[in-house]
Amino acid sequence: LRSGADELALTALRRLRAGAGSATRQSLLLEGRLLRRLGRTGESLEVYNRALEGRSADAELRYARAMARIATDDLAGAETDLRRIIRDDPAHAEALNALGYTLVDQTPRIDEGAALIEEAYRIRPESAAIIDSMGWAEYRQGRPAAALEYLRRAHEMTDGAPEIAAHLGEVLWVLGRRDEARAIWRAAASGHSDHPVLEETMERLN
């Protein structure tokens, strides 16, 4: 795993589990993460479904399945999982943020999503991911100037994470600061040229 040999790690994990004769919660969670990292999201989802059998209250597994569902465009399934987590733990900032961001980014329910993100921000104001979501919600609500402060802060906190760079660049682009946007995208793409959000944003706007 640490060397980035994900396929080898997956094979080793499955062999170890076969030798033990059982699948532990942790091994299933790890297998699901490996499969997602390898782009095999459908298989990842099957692993999480199996892992949740008899563990329906496990928030970590349910959150992981929600992320896999978002990756397969099953937004309704992801919302069901995330709302179950929030029902059981109303202060679960990651689930609040994930649901809020999904609604803001991929549905017309922007104001509803923004309210969830604001609650996550109240709980975890130091989270770069949530700060990014705050900025993206402001942008999607038609307030790019207000979005800029959040997105700059998240960009600095993550040293230019590609998805945050994509968001920041898009807001700068809309504000007419296109050279600055291109510079931010170029810097992010130098180490993450195949990042889907960054790639899509650059192709759409640049």
Secondary structure, 3 states (H helix, E strand, C coil): CCCCCHHHHHHHHHHHHHHHCCCCHHHHHHHHHHHHHCCCHHHHHHHHHHHCCCCCCCHHHHHHHHHHHHHCCCHHHHHHHHHHHHHHCCCCHHHHHHHHHHHHHHCCCHHHHHHHHHHHHHHCCCCHHHHHHHHHHHHHCCCHHHHHHHHHHHHHHCCCCHHHHHHHHHHHHHCCCHHHHHHHHHHHHCCCCCCHHHHHHHHHHC
